[in-house]
Amino acid sequence: MPVGGSVGQHIDDGTYYLNKDRYHFSLQGVYQYWVDGEQIEVQPGTFFWFDNKLEHWAKNIDSVDRITFVFDAVHGSL
């Protein structure tokens, strides 16, 4: 995500997500993340999960591009 860029408010829905959890591992850049009205500031090196079936969005607040590894795992596989 470029400097100042954002991913608009959305919910990950559809049958694909019914049996999967989504994980994020921040590699570069600081960004704000909002989930269901709560906000966190994500630093590089942060690994986290959240309920992606709730409204969420992100904004890059750093002076470098945000690079995040996002992956899905079938429930109970990790």
N, C-alpha and C positions, 0 to 999 in steps of 0.2 A: 504494500500500500504506500503510495507516495506521500511525501511530507504534506501535512494538512488534509490528506485524503480521509475518506470515511466510507463505511458500509452502512447504508441506511437501516432504519428500524425494520425488523422482519422476524418471522418465525420460520424455522425449518420444518416444513410439513410434508406430508405425502407418505406413501407406503414404505418408501426406502428407509425412513427414520424410525419406523415402528419398533424395530428390534436392535437399534444401534445407539451407542453413546458417542458423543463427539468430544474430542480432546484437542487442546491447543498447547503448543510449545513455542514460546516466544524466543526467537533467535536474535533479532535486532530491532531497535526502536522502542520507544516508550509510547504506549497508547492507552486511552481511556476506553473502558468496556462497560456497557450498561446492560444489565439483565433484570427484567421485570422491575424497573425503577431503582435498582441498586447499582452503584458505580464502584469500579475498582480501577486502579492505575496499574497497568501491567508493565513490568520491567523485563529486559532480556534475561533469559534463563528461567522464566516462570513457566511451570507446567500446570495446567488446570483443566477442569471439567466444569460444565454448567448444564443446566437443563435447556437445551436448544429448542425445546418446544414452547418456551416462553419468549416474549418479545425481547430482542437484543440488538445492539448495534455497537460499532466501534469507531474511534477517531484517532488518527495518528497525531500526537502532540509533540513529536520529537523533530529534530533537525535532520534526521536521516530517514530513509525509507523503512517502513515496518516490514519485517520478514517473519512470518509465523508458519510453522508446520502444523497443519490441521489434519486430523485423521479420525476416522470412524472405526469403532470396534463393536462387534456383535455383543450384546449384553452378556456379562459374565465371562468374557473371553480374556480379560486382562487380569 
